Amino acid sequence: MATQKKRIIDTEALLKDLENVEGLSDRVRIAGYGLAAPLLRMRESQMQREIKRVAARKGKDHPEVAARKASLQRTEERRVQFDEELSRARLDQPRLTGEDSAGIYGRVAEAGKPLANMTVITYAVNERVDFTCTKENGAFALEAPAESDVIISVRTVDGAEVYRDPLPTILQPGEHRFREIDLKRSPEDPCAEPEDEGPTDDKFAMVNLVGQTEAAARGIIVTQGLILGKRSERPVDEGVGRVLEQKPEAGTVVRRGDVVSMVVASSNLVLVPNLTGLKPEEARKLLKENELKLGQVSTVSVRDDQAGLVVHQDPAPNSRLLRGGPVSIEVGDANELTVPNLIGRTAKEGKALLEKTGLQLGEVEITPISTDKAGLILEQNPAAGSRLAPGEAVSITVGRRDEVSVPNISGLPEENGVKILHEAGLTVGEVGSTPVTGEKVGIIINQNPSAGSQILRGSAVSIEVGRLDEVTVPDVIGRTEDEAVQIIKKTGLKLGTVSTTPVSTNQVGRVVGQDPGTGGRVPRGTPISITVGILEQVVVPNVGGKKLVEANKMLQKVSLKAGKIAQVPTTANKVGRVLSQNPKSGRKVAPGTSVALGLGVRRGLGFNAVTDRAEKTVRAKGVGVDEDQGFLASRLKSAGITTTPKLDAFLKKNPQEIRDKLEFRNLNITKKAISALKATLKSG
């Protein structure tokens, strides 16, 4: 039966790998710690089962049981550390704004419970640097100066200080230091002597610290139960603040409590050359070649063979000094001269003064300036008051007016013109605008100073750019047409098309629409179209020659109605047809207007009523109108008479009231007329 191979978790190697993950890979750190903690919990369970098994077989007081319990305790401690590292990896680190800054971030808690809205303050050299308020999870992040003594203070909402670092912290440039501040834990001496844990047989391989930041290395040393010993520095060009060497080396077997020393990369330093025996000018050149500069030059009494030579320097040869730092020298004085003050003089005047003093003009450097000191000596080396041997040289720096020619940018797009000014070493001054139209929009119309002028580098050139000549569209809604036209022209616009639309009576003759709309910005001279309200009208149709019913339908179709109907005697072929109308056809009138009609009747006879749709004529004496049955039915219906009982009740009214109601001016109420009306109801 095959046995399952046990999986051993190398927690030291795992922690080392996770510590080496850079800050930009926080997601990887979180994932790593999040996976490692459950693995360690599994390992704890396995170890607990093994302890029970060994205790049951060998007894609970057996040395192997004690050793396994100690190993279990270390695993539990490591799992707690992984949990803390996971929580710390999830906190935001402060964003650094400069190369000489560092960051402090962490949590404020009370007995393990995060505290929100606590004020965290950083102090450097007893001055407040920055502050922030803790979040819901107690987190804070602050920027702090590097290579300075930094102290953290925590205050409540009412300003009471509840915590202050007992000792300052020194951060390296670019470093992010994590801090866990628990107010229930007293700020014990961070350098307190650890308790004696007694002899132990625990051995493990030393973790690799090389390449780690000093803070990370210190954390690993403490986590491993080791003690930080000697710390030394070594100047380097890159990687300042990281571990260069360690003892014991990585992989060496060590025990808890062993001392670990390390060498940390220091700031960028250069080696100071030996200047002894050189003339001051030679010393200055040598320092310049080694990226240093000549500092104070003083004199000291020497024998004749040392006169005019460097006899002492500070710092000493082969010492290290920050790049660009000064080196002071003492020059032998057997018969020295005092260097005169040349600052503010012209180069010609300075040379004459040096020669008069017994010295000579050395190297002359020219530097561009934008002040009124052009042509004058700005610096001298050695400084005024220094002592030099006769004939020694004094170097000077002379300012030269740094002028450039103004380029011609008129006629160019604004963006192109600005780019040309920047390329010429100039800046853009005031940007004005000139109203233009068409293709000149966005084009530089004018510039000051003009093209070809000589001005100092960095000076400003003002420009005027063509901007679209725009005006605001006025509101002419509700105005009369004449008022609207005057307002449009007064604004600098012009009248566009004028259209009409039927409106209610109170809007007739007034503007009810405009295009473009009110408030918009348009180029000057843009046409504005308006819509003027007119009374709604319909065209009277031509109903001449039509039967009365047909004429009535034509009028109703265009929202008109038949008005008074007059009798017009005519020939037999025109009886019952419309012979005249008022208003005449083609006229425009308001909807609902009544059109009076002249209806043809037979000469010498009364009117006839036609009572069926097939135009069968029923001669009803005295009816007074000759119509088809459909029109008669519509008259009854419009009068509300739709049944025979209603007709009987209606006929009991006054005859004139009946005529008016049915609009039959000459209707005679006879038995035949009543029969015709009832027949109409039955057929309808």
SULRANOR-V296177 format. One record per residue. N is the residue number from 1. PHI is phi in whole degrees, 0 to 359 (NA if undefined). OMEGA is omega in whole degrees, 0 to 359 (999 if undefined). D_LAST is the distance of its C-alpha to the last C-alpha in whole Angstrom. Layout:
BEGIN
N;PHI;OMEGA;D_LAST
N;PHI;OMEGA;D_LAST
END
This chain:
BEGIN
1;NA;182;110
2;287;178;109
3;265;180;109
4;280;181;106
5;285;180;108
6;290;180;108
7;260;182;106
8;265;180;108
9;267;177;106
10;275;186;109
11;294;180;107
12;296;180;110
13;294;180;109
14;295;178;105
15;298;180;105
16;298;180;107
17;298;181;105
18;289;178;102
19;295;183;104
20;280;178;104
21;289;183;101
22;292;181;100
23;299;181;98
24;291;181;95
25;252;182;95
26;300;179;94
27;298;178;91
28;293;180;94
29;298;181;96
30;299;180;93
31;297;181;93
32;295;179;96
33;296;181;97
34;295;178;94
35;278;185;95
36;289;183;99
37;301;177;98
38;299;178;97
39;296;179;100
40;291;177;102
41;297;176;101
42;299;179;101
43;297;179;105
44;299;180;105
45;300;180;104
46;296;182;106
47;292;178;109
48;298;178;108
49;295;179;108
50;293;179;112
51;296;179;113
52;297;181;113
53;294;180;114
54;293;180;117
55;296;180;118
56;291;183;117
57;271;186;120
58;245;182;122
59;101;185;122
60;288;179;120
61;266;181;123
62;292;180;124
63;304;180;124
64;294;177;121
65;295;179;119
66;297;180;120
67;295;180;119
68;293;177;116
69;297;178;115
70;296;178;116
71;296;177;114
72;298;180;111
73;298;179;111
74;295;179;112
75;295;178;108
76;297;178;107
77;298;180;108
78;294;178;107
79;295;176;103
80;298;179;103
81;296;179;104
82;296;177;101
83;299;179;99
84;295;179;100
85;295;177;100
86;297;179;96
87;296;181;95
88;292;181;97
89;295;181;96
90;278;180;92
91;277;178;93
92;285;174;92
93;268;181;95
94;290;176;95
95;275;183;95
96;271;184;98
97;259;182;98
98;212;181;102
99;289;182;104
100;260;180;107
101;242;179;104
102;222;184;104
103;225;174;101
104;236;179;101
105;217;180;99
106;166;183;98
107;223;170;97
108;245;183;98
109;221;175;98
110;224;184;99
111;56;178;101
112;88;181;99
113;266;182;95
114;300;178;94
115;246;178;94
116;263;175;91
117;62;171;91
118;269;181;95
119;271;179;97
120;252;186;99
121;238;173;101
122;252;177;104
123;240;175;107
124;225;182;109
125;55;176;113
126;64;176;112
127;239;180;109
128;291;182;105
129;256;185;103
130;200;176;100
131;210;177;98
132;203;177;95
133;250;181;93
134;289;180;93
135;273;182;89
136;301;180;88
137;270;179;90
138;78;186;93
139;284;173;93
140;214;178;95
141;211;183;96
142;224;173;98
143;269;182;100
144;219;178;104
145;289;178;106
146;279;176;109
147;57;176;112
148;224;176;112
149;286;183;113
150;246;179;109
151;235;179;109
152;254;175;105
153;235;178;104
154;239;181;102
155;231;177;100
156;278;181;98
157;299;181;95
158;275;174;97
159;92;180;100
160;285;180;102
161;280;182;104
162;249;178;104
163;202;172;106
164;209;179;108
165;302;177;110
166;290;180;114
167;226;180;114
168;288;177;113
169;247;178;111
170;248;182;112
171;254;176;109
172;272;179;110
173;303;179;107
174;83;183;104
175;283;172;105
176;242;183;102
177;257;180;104
178;269;178;102
179;229;174;103
180;249;184;102
181;249;178;103
182;248;187;103
183;290;179;103
184;276;179;105
185;259;183;107
186;293;180;110
187;289;181;111
188;292;178;114
189;303;182;117
190;296;181;115
191;252;181;119
192;297;181;120
193;293;181;122
194;294;179;121
195;294;179;122
196;286;182;124
197;272;179;122
198;79;181;126
199;293;178;127
200;216;179;124
201;258;182;124
202;294;177;121
203;231;178;121
204;202;182;118
205;279;180;118
206;295;179;118
207;286;178;114
208;283;180;114
209;262;184;114
210;296;181;114
211;95;178;111
212;284;170;110
213;293;182;109
214;299;180;112
215;297;180;110
216;296;180;108
217;296;178;112
218;299;180;113
219;298;180;110
220;294;181;111
221;299;180;115
222;294;181;114
223;299;182;111
224;282;182;114
225;78;179;116
226;261;182;119
227;239;177;120
228;284;179;120
229;261;184;124
230;291;176;125
231;239;178;122
232;235;183;123
233;238;175;121
234;219;182;122
235;290;178;120
236;219;178;118
237;278;182;115
238;226;177;112
239;76;179;111
240;299;178;112
241;92;180;112
242;256;182;112
243;285;179;115
244;262;181;117
245;218;176;120
246;212;174;120
247;220;358;123
248;295;180;123
249;288;180;121
250;300;180;118
251;94;178;119
252;292;179;122
253;285;180;122
254;229;176;122
255;241;175;122
256;301;181;120
257;97;177;122
258;294;182;124
259;267;179;124
260;239;175;122
261;251;181;123
262;210;177;120
263;250;184;121
264;249;179;118
265;293;181;117
266;258;182;117
267;298;183;116
268;289;182;117
269;237;176;121
270;235;182;123
271;277;180;127
272;281;181;129
273;284;177;131
274;275;182;135
275;258;184;136
276;299;178;139
277;88;179;142
278;266;171;139
279;287;181;139
280;307;181;136
281;293;177;134
282;293;178;134
283;296;179;133
284;298;180;130
285;295;180;129
286;295;177;130
287;298;180;128
288;297;178;125
289;295;180;125
290;263;176;125
291;62;173;122
292;237;179;124
293;225;181;125
294;283;179;128
295;266;182;128
296;289;176;131
297;249;178;134
298;238;183;137
299;240;177;141
300;214;182;144
301;292;181;148
302;221;174;149
303;286;189;152
304;299;184;152
305;288;177;150
306;257;182;147
307;296;178;146
308;81;181;143
309;246;177;142
310;288;180;140
311;248;179;142
312;203;179;139
313;216;179;135
314;216;5;133
315;291;182;131
316;290;177;134
317;303;178;134
318;71;171;132
319;278;182;130
320;252;183;126
321;219;178;124
322;304;179;120
323;306;181;119
324;89;182;120
325;285;181;122
326;272;174;125
327;237;180;129
328;274;181;131
329;227;171;135
330;244;183;138
331;251;179;140
332;298;183;144
333;239;171;145
334;260;178;149
335;206;190;148
336;269;177;144
337;241;179;142
338;273;180;139
339;289;180;136
340;285;178;135
341;275;182;131
342;257;185;129
343;297;178;125
344;91;178;124
345;263;173;126
346;285;180;126
347;298;179;127
348;295;179;130
349;293;180;131
350;296;179;131
351;297;180;133
352;297;181;135
353;292;178;136
354;297;180;136
355;296;178;139
356;293;181;141
357;281;183;141
358;105;177;142
359;249;179;139
360;226;180;137
361;282;180;133
362;264;183;132
363;290;179;128
364;246;177;126
365;255;179;122
366;251;178;119
367;231;179;116
368;291;178;113
369;223;179;112
370;236;179;109
371;238;181;111
372;277;180;114
373;266;178;117
374;299;180;117
375;87;182;120
376;252;179;122
377;284;181;123
378;262;180;121
379;220;174;123
380;218;182;127
381;213;4;129
382;291;181;131
383;287;178;130
384;301;181;132
385;96;177;135
386;292;181;135
387;250;179;139
388;228;175;140
389;288;179;143
390;306;178;144
391;87;178;142
392;292;185;139
393;259;175;135
394;240;179;132
395;275;181;129
396;225;173;126
397;240;184;122
398;248;179;121
399;278;177;118
400;237;180;116
401;298;183;113
402;269;183;110
403;251;175;108
404;227;178;105
405;271;181;104
406;289;179;100
407;285;178;98
408;271;181;96
409;243;178;92
410;294;181;90
411;88;180;87
412;261;172;87
413;301;185;84
414;305;182;85
415;299;180;85
416;293;180;88
417;297;179;90
418;297;179;90
419;298;180;91
420;295;178;94
421;298;180;95
422;295;179;96
423;295;179;98
424;276;180;100
425;86;181;101
426;245;178;99
427;240;179;96
428;267;178;93
429;271;181;93
430;291;179;90
431;250;178;87
432;264;180;85
433;224;177;82
434;231;180;81
435;296;180;78
436;218;176;77
437;227;172;75
438;68;190;74
439;285;182;77
440;276;178;79
441;294;180;77
442;81;180;80
443;262;177;83
444;288;183;86
445;270;184;86
446;211;178;90
447;217;180;92
448;213;3;95
449;293;182;98
450;287;180;98
451;299;179;99
452;94;179;102
453;292;177;103
454;261;180;106
455;225;181;105
456;294;175;106
457;301;181;105
458;91;179;102
459;289;183;101
460;261;176;97
461;242;179;95
462;277;181;93
463;225;172;90
464;241;185;87
465;248;178;83
466;292;177;81
467;246;181;77
468;300;180;74
469;284;185;73
470;247;174;70
471;229;179;68
472;271;180;66
473;292;182;62
474;284;177;61
475;265;180;58
476;246;178;56
477;296;179;53
478;90;178;51
479;278;172;54
480;289;182;53
481;300;180;53
482;296;179;57
483;297;181;58
484;297;181;57
485;297;180;59
486;297;181;62
487;295;181;62
488;298;181;62
489;291;180;65
490;296;180;67
491;284;183;67
492;97;178;68
493;252;179;65
494;229;183;63
495;283;177;59
496;266;180;57
497;282;177;54
498;242;179;51
499;244;180;48
500;236;178;45
501;208;179;42
502;297;181;39
503;220;174;39
504;289;189;39
505;301;185;40
506;286;179;43
507;253;181;44
508;294;178;44
509;85;181;47
510;244;182;49
511;285;179;50
512;247;179;48
513;200;178;49
514;213;180;53
515;213;5;54
516;291;182;57
517;285;183;56
518;296;172;58
519;90;180;62
520;286;178;62
521;258;181;66
522;225;177;65
523;298;177;68
524;302;180;69
525;90;179;67
526;294;178;64
527;286;177;61
528;248;179;58
529;272;181;54
530;231;176;52
531;240;184;48
532;254;181;47
533;282;176;44
534;232;180;42
535;293;182;39
536;290;183;36
537;225;175;34
538;232;181;31
539;268;179;32
540;289;181;29
541;283;177;28
542;271;181;28
543;253;180;25
544;299;179;27
545;84;181;26
546;272;170;22
547;295;186;19
548;299;180;18
549;297;180;15
550;296;179;17
551;297;181;20
552;296;178;18
553;296;179;17
554;296;179;21
555;292;180;22
556;295;181;20
557;297;180;21
558;253;176;25
559;66;174;24
560;247;179;24
561;217;178;22
562;284;180;21
563;262;179;24
564;294;181;24
565;249;181;23
566;262;177;26
567;274;178;26
568;234;178;29
569;301;183;30
570;205;180;30
571;285;187;31
572;298;184;28
573;285;181;28
574;249;180;27
575;295;178;24
576;83;180;21
577;243;182;22
578;286;180;24
579;254;179;28
580;208;178;29
581;211;179;28
582;211;4;30
583;293;181;32
584;286;179;32
585;295;180;31
586;94;179;34
587;287;176;35
588;261;181;35
589;224;179;33
590;288;176;32
591;303;180;29
592;88;180;26
593;294;177;28
594;273;178;26
595;251;178;26
596;287;184;26
597;236;172;25
598;252;186;26
599;255;182;24
600;291;175;25
601;233;182;25
602;287;183;27
603;295;175;31
604;78;180;32
605;239;175;28
606;282;181;25
607;279;179;22
608;251;174;19
609;241;177;15
610;264;191;14
611;249;174;10
612;226;185;10
613;289;179;10
614;273;179;13
615;61;170;14
616;284;186;15
617;273;172;17
618;251;183;16
619;281;178;19
620;254;185;19
621;299;177;22
622;78;177;23
623;296;173;19
624;96;181;21
625;219;177;19
626;249;184;18
627;229;173;15
628;276;189;12
629;295;181;8
630;298;181;8
631;294;179;10
632;298;178;10
633;296;180;6
634;294;177;9
635;294;178;12
636;297;181;10
637;295;179;10
638;294;178;13
639;273;179;14
640;83;182;14
641;256;185;11
642;239;180;9
643;226;180;10
644;299;177;12
645;301;179;15
646;296;179;15
647;295;179;14
648;298;180;17
649;292;181;19
650;293;183;18
651;289;177;19
652;282;180;22
653;284;177;23
654;298;182;25
655;305;181;24
656;292;178;25
657;294;177;23
658;294;181;20
659;298;182;21
660;294;183;22
661;295;181;19
662;269;181;16
663;57;172;19
664;252;187;19
665;298;185;23
666;250;181;23
667;291;175;21
668;258;182;22
669;276;178;21
670;240;179;21
671;299;179;20
672;295;178;18
673;297;180;16
674;296;178;15
675;298;179;14
676;298;180;12
677;294;180;11
678;294;177;10
679;298;178;8
680;297;180;6
681;297;181;5
682;295;181;6
683;286;181;4
684;287;999;0
END
